[in-house]
Amino acid sequence: MRLSSKHLTLIVMAALIAAAPFFFPSGYYFRVGALIFVNALAVTGIVILTGYAGQISLGHAGFAGIGGYACALAPVHLGLHPALAVVLGAVISAVLAFLVGRPILRLKGYYLGVASLGFGILVAMVLNNERGLTKGPDGIEVPDLGLRAVLKGWGLDLSNGEFWYAFTGICLVIGAWIALNLFNSPTGRALRALHGSEVAAGTVGIDVARVKLQAFVISAVYASVAGSLTALQNKFITPDIAGFMHSVEMVTMAVLGGVGSVPGAILGAGILTLLPQVLTVFAEYEQLILGLVMMLVMIFLREGLVPSILRKFRGRGE
């Protein structure tokens, strides 16, 4: 039986996540791996919005901020377990994405990008200025998830780094599975038709406004869950998570790996998360080198790393 590309992608991803720890020289790399997985989860949402539906957002870090601060504030003020706070943050993000998306998704091109940027800036301003609730720029502590202690009670004693590596890795595989399933679903086909031409999609009976809004809401939930995982892993969060540069990083990761490819999103997140760690010895030139890498990719691999490499291999096979 021949495996589909979806199942092959998931199997390879799970195998790499499981095998990588055998090559880690120290426990520090578990944390780096977990950070890659969280970033990749957020970027997978960008793939659904931009790669599938062809819509641009420069404010998705705002949803990450909502998810992160939900985990910090809901357990304290509402008495919710941190796991339920993740769900609450995702629900709030989905509702806000629905309310905000209805007017701004009528815009196109850079107008849409600027409008979504305004939303992200607004969230960051609220998190910075509401000191009585969020502690402002100083940040706020986040309660422990508690799952590691439960696993220890069952006889599985993991270090903090090992636990978050495994937990975020599982979350990434689930997120990738959902996105890959969406690709060939009726909704996914409608999204791709929309990406090709909104006018053509409308003429064949696709509700353009509804489908665009669906993509926006789904991608917002991805960003929110990623923000929640970041906060829970660090046990601390600051408004920087909702900042403009975080939104730019997400989009850059997607474009680098291949904005229409889930494996590309994961590869892009991995590269741009690892490069700063590798370039610490060139701290003064880090931004210069990152910019040079992006320029070279955009010049020679315009579709992103994964789609361009796959196209070359298929060309050789033919």
C-alpha positions as CSV (number, residue, x, y, z in Angstrom):
1,M,0.0,0.0,0.0
2,R,1.4,3.3,-1.1
3,L,1.4,6.1,1.5
4,S,-0.1,9.4,0.6
5,S,2.1,12.5,0.9
6,K,0.0,13.6,3.9
7,H,0.7,10.4,5.9
8,L,4.4,10.3,4.7
9,T,4.9,13.9,6.0
10,L,3.4,13.1,9.4
11,I,5.4,9.9,9.7
12,V,8.7,11.6,8.8
13,M,7.9,14.5,11.2
14,A,7.1,12.2,14.1
15,A,10.2,10.1,13.4
16,L,12.5,13.2,13.4
17,I,10.9,14.5,16.6
18,A,11.4,11.1,18.3
19,A,15.0,10.6,17.0
20,A,16.4,14.0,17.4
21,P,17.0,13.8,21.2
22,F,19.5,10.9,20.7
23,F,21.8,13.4,19.0
24,F,21.4,16.3,21.6
25,P,24.8,17.0,23.3
26,S,23.1,18.6,26.3
27,G,19.6,19.3,27.8
28,Y,19.7,22.8,26.4
29,Y,18.7,21.5,23.0
30,F,15.4,20.2,24.3
31,R,14.4,23.8,25.0
32,V,15.6,24.9,21.6
33,G,13.6,22.0,20.0
34,A,10.5,23.0,21.9
35,L,10.8,26.6,20.8
36,I,11.1,25.4,17.2
37,F,7.9,23.4,17.6
38,V,6.0,26.3,19.1
39,N,7.1,28.7,16.3
40,A,6.3,26.0,13.7
41,L,2.8,25.7,15.1
42,A,2.1,29.4,14.8
43,V,3.6,29.5,11.3
44,T,1.3,26.6,10.2
45,G,-1.6,28.9,10.9
46,I,0.1,31.5,8.6
47,V,0.3,28.7,5.9
48,I,-3.5,28.2,6.1
49,L,-4.2,31.9,5.9
50,T,-1.5,33.0,3.4
51,G,-0.5,29.9,1.6
52,Y,-3.9,28.3,1.2
53,A,-6.2,31.4,1.1
54,G,-3.8,34.0,-0.2
55,Q,-4.5,36.5,2.6
56,I,-1.9,38.6,4.4
57,S,-1.7,39.3,8.1
58,L,1.0,41.3,9.9
59,G,-0.8,41.2,13.2
60,H,-1.0,37.6,14.1
61,A,1.3,38.1,17.1
62,G,-1.7,39.8,18.7
63,F,-3.5,36.5,18.9
64,A,-0.3,34.8,20.3
65,G,-0.4,37.5,23.0
66,I,-4.0,36.8,23.8
67,G,-3.3,33.1,24.2
68,G,-0.3,33.7,26.3
69,Y,-1.9,36.2,28.7
70,A,-5.0,34.0,29.0
71,C,-2.8,31.4,30.6
72,A,-1.3,34.0,32.9
73,L,-4.6,35.8,33.9
74,A,-7.4,33.2,33.8
75,P,-6.0,30.9,36.5
76,V,-5.5,33.8,38.9
77,H,-8.7,35.8,38.2
78,L,-11.1,33.1,37.1
79,G,-9.7,30.1,38.9
80,L,-9.3,28.1,35.7
81,H,-6.8,25.3,35.3
82,P,-4.0,26.4,32.9
83,A,-5.1,23.8,30.4
84,L,-8.6,25.3,30.3
85,A,-7.0,28.8,30.0
86,V,-5.4,27.6,26.7
87,V,-8.9,26.8,25.5
88,L,-10.2,30.1,26.7
89,G,-7.5,32.0,24.9
90,A,-8.2,30.1,21.7
91,V,-11.9,30.9,22.0
92,I,-11.3,34.6,22.7
93,S,-8.9,34.7,19.7
94,A,-11.4,33.0,17.4
95,V,-14.2,35.4,18.5
96,L,-12.0,38.4,18.0
97,A,-10.7,37.1,14.6
98,F,-14.3,36.7,13.5
99,L,-15.3,40.2,14.6
100,V,-12.1,41.9,13.3
101,G,-11.9,39.7,10.2
102,R,-15.3,40.6,8.8
103,P,-14.5,44.2,8.0
104,I,-10.7,44.0,7.3
105,L,-10.9,40.9,5.0
106,R,-12.9,43.1,2.6
107,L,-9.6,44.8,1.9
108,K,-6.9,43.4,-0.4
109,G,-3.2,43.5,-0.8
110,Y,-1.2,45.8,1.4
111,Y,-4.4,47.5,2.7
112,L,-5.2,44.2,4.4
113,G,-1.7,43.9,5.7
114,V,-1.8,47.4,7.3
115,A,-5.3,46.8,8.8
116,S,-4.1,43.5,10.4
117,L,-1.0,45.3,11.6
118,G,-3.2,47.8,13.4
119,F,-4.9,45.0,15.3
120,G,-1.6,43.6,16.4
121,I,-0.4,47.0,17.5
122,L,-3.6,47.6,19.4
123,V,-3.3,44.3,21.4
124,A,0.4,45.1,22.2
125,M,-0.6,48.6,23.4
126,V,-3.3,47.2,25.7
127,L,-0.9,44.6,27.2
128,N,1.8,47.3,27.8
129,N,-0.5,49.9,29.2
130,E,-2.9,47.9,31.4
131,R,-0.4,47.6,34.2
132,G,-3.0,46.8,36.9
133,L,-3.9,43.7,35.1
134,T,-0.9,42.6,32.9
135,K,2.0,44.2,34.9
136,G,2.9,46.1,31.7
137,P,6.3,45.8,30.1
138,D,7.7,44.1,33.2
139,G,5.7,40.9,32.3
140,I,3.8,38.5,34.5
141,E,4.3,35.0,35.9
142,V,2.4,32.1,34.4
143,P,1.2,29.2,36.6
144,D,2.6,25.7,36.0
145,L,0.6,23.4,33.7
146,G,0.9,20.6,36.2
147,L,1.0,17.8,33.6
148,R,4.6,17.0,34.3
149,A,3.8,16.2,37.9
150,V,0.9,14.0,36.8
151,L,3.2,12.0,34.6
152,K,5.7,11.7,37.4
153,G,3.0,10.2,39.5
154,W,2.5,7.6,36.8
155,G,6.2,6.7,36.9
156,L,7.3,8.8,33.9
157,D,9.9,11.2,35.4
158,L,10.9,13.8,32.7
159,S,13.1,16.8,33.1
160,N,11.4,20.2,32.3
161,G,13.2,20.4,28.9
162,E,12.2,16.8,28.0
163,F,8.6,17.3,28.9
164,W,8.1,20.5,26.9
165,Y,10.0,19.0,23.9
166,A,7.7,16.0,23.9
167,F,4.5,18.0,24.6
168,T,5.1,20.7,22.0
169,G,6.2,18.1,19.5
170,I,2.9,16.3,20.0
171,C,1.0,19.6,19.6
172,L,2.9,20.3,16.4
173,V,2.1,16.9,14.9
174,I,-1.6,17.4,15.7
175,G,-1.6,20.9,14.2
176,A,0.2,19.7,11.1
177,W,-2.3,16.8,10.8
178,I,-5.2,19.2,10.9
179,A,-3.6,21.6,8.3
180,L,-2.8,18.7,6.0
181,N,-6.3,17.3,6.3
182,L,-7.7,20.7,5.6
183,F,-5.7,21.0,2.4
184,N,-7.8,18.4,0.5
185,S,-11.1,19.0,2.3
186,P,-13.9,20.9,0.6
187,T,-12.9,24.0,2.7
188,G,-9.3,23.6,1.7
189,R,-10.2,23.4,-2.0
190,A,-12.3,26.5,-1.6
191,L,-9.4,28.3,0.0
192,R,-7.0,27.3,-2.8
193,A,-9.5,28.4,-5.4
194,L,-9.7,31.7,-3.6
195,H,-5.9,32.0,-3.7
196,G,-6.0,31.6,-7.4
197,S,-8.7,34.2,-8.1
198,E,-11.4,35.6,-5.9
199,V,-13.5,36.5,-8.9
200,A,-13.2,33.0,-10.4
201,A,-14.0,31.4,-7.0
202,G,-17.1,33.5,-6.7
203,T,-18.4,32.6,-10.1
204,V,-18.3,28.8,-9.2
205,G,-20.4,29.4,-6.1
206,I,-17.8,29.8,-3.4
207,D,-18.8,32.2,-0.6
208,V,-15.6,34.3,-0.8
209,A,-16.2,36.3,2.4
210,R,-17.1,33.3,4.5
211,V,-14.1,31.2,3.3
212,K,-11.6,34.0,3.9
213,L,-13.1,34.5,7.4
214,Q,-12.8,30.8,8.2
215,A,-9.1,30.8,7.2
216,F,-8.5,33.9,9.4
217,V,-10.2,32.4,12.4
218,I,-8.4,29.1,12.1
219,S,-5.0,30.7,11.8
220,A,-5.8,32.9,14.8
221,V,-6.5,29.8,16.9
222,Y,-3.1,28.3,15.8
223,A,-1.3,31.6,16.9
224,S,-3.2,31.7,20.2
225,V,-2.3,28.1,21.1
226,A,1.3,28.7,20.2
227,G,1.3,31.8,22.4
228,S,-0.2,29.8,25.3
229,L,2.5,27.1,24.9
230,T,5.2,29.7,25.0
231,A,3.8,31.3,28.2
232,L,3.4,27.9,29.9
233,Q,6.9,26.7,28.9
234,N,8.6,29.9,30.1
235,K,6.3,30.4,33.1
236,F,6.6,34.0,32.3
237,I,5.3,36.3,29.6
238,T,5.8,39.9,28.4
239,P,4.0,42.1,25.8
240,D,6.8,41.4,23.4
241,I,5.0,38.3,22.4
242,A,2.3,40.5,20.7
243,G,4.8,42.9,19.2
244,F,5.1,43.7,15.5
245,M,8.5,42.0,15.1
246,H,7.0,38.7,16.3
247,S,4.4,39.0,13.5
248,V,7.2,39.7,11.0
249,E,9.1,36.7,12.3
250,M,6.1,34.4,11.7
251,V,5.6,35.6,8.1
252,T,9.3,35.4,7.4
253,M,9.5,31.8,8.6
254,A,6.5,30.9,6.4
255,V,8.0,32.6,3.3
256,L,11.5,31.1,3.9
257,G,10.3,27.5,4.1
258,G,7.5,27.9,1.5
259,V,4.3,29.7,2.4
260,G,2.0,27.1,0.8
261,S,3.7,24.1,2.5
262,V,3.2,22.7,6.0
263,P,6.7,21.0,6.0
264,G,8.1,24.3,4.6
265,A,6.6,26.2,7.5
266,I,8.3,23.8,10.0
267,L,11.6,24.0,8.2
268,G,11.4,27.8,8.0
269,A,10.6,28.0,11.7
270,G,13.5,25.6,12.5
271,I,16.0,27.6,10.4
272,L,15.1,31.0,11.8
273,T,14.9,29.7,15.4
274,L,18.3,27.9,15.1
275,L,20.3,30.6,13.2
276,P,20.4,33.1,16.1
277,Q,21.7,30.2,18.4
278,V,24.4,29.3,15.8
279,L,25.3,33.0,15.1
280,T,25.9,34.0,18.7
281,V,29.6,34.2,18.0
282,F,28.7,36.7,15.3
283,A,26.3,38.7,17.5
284,E,27.1,42.0,15.9
285,Y,26.4,40.7,12.4
286,E,23.4,38.4,13.2
287,Q,20.8,40.6,11.6
288,L,23.0,41.1,8.5
289,I,23.5,37.4,8.0
290,L,19.8,36.6,8.5
291,G,18.9,39.3,6.0
292,L,21.4,37.9,3.5
293,V,20.0,34.4,3.9
294,M,16.5,35.7,3.1
295,M,17.7,37.6,0.1
296,L,19.4,34.6,-1.4
297,V,16.3,32.4,-0.8
298,M,14.0,35.0,-2.4
299,I,16.4,35.4,-5.4
300,F,17.2,31.7,-6.1
301,L,14.3,29.8,-4.4
302,R,11.3,32.1,-4.8
303,E,8.7,29.6,-3.8
304,G,10.5,28.9,-0.5
305,L,12.9,26.1,0.4
306,V,10.7,23.1,0.4
307,P,8.6,23.7,-2.7
308,S,11.7,24.7,-4.7
309,I,13.7,21.7,-3.6
310,L,10.8,19.3,-4.4
311,R,10.3,20.9,-7.8
312,K,14.0,20.3,-8.6
313,F,13.8,16.7,-7.5
314,R,10.7,16.1,-9.5
315,G,12.3,17.7,-12.6
316,R,15.2,15.3,-12.3
317,G,12.9,12.4,-11.9
318,E,11.1,13.2,-15.2
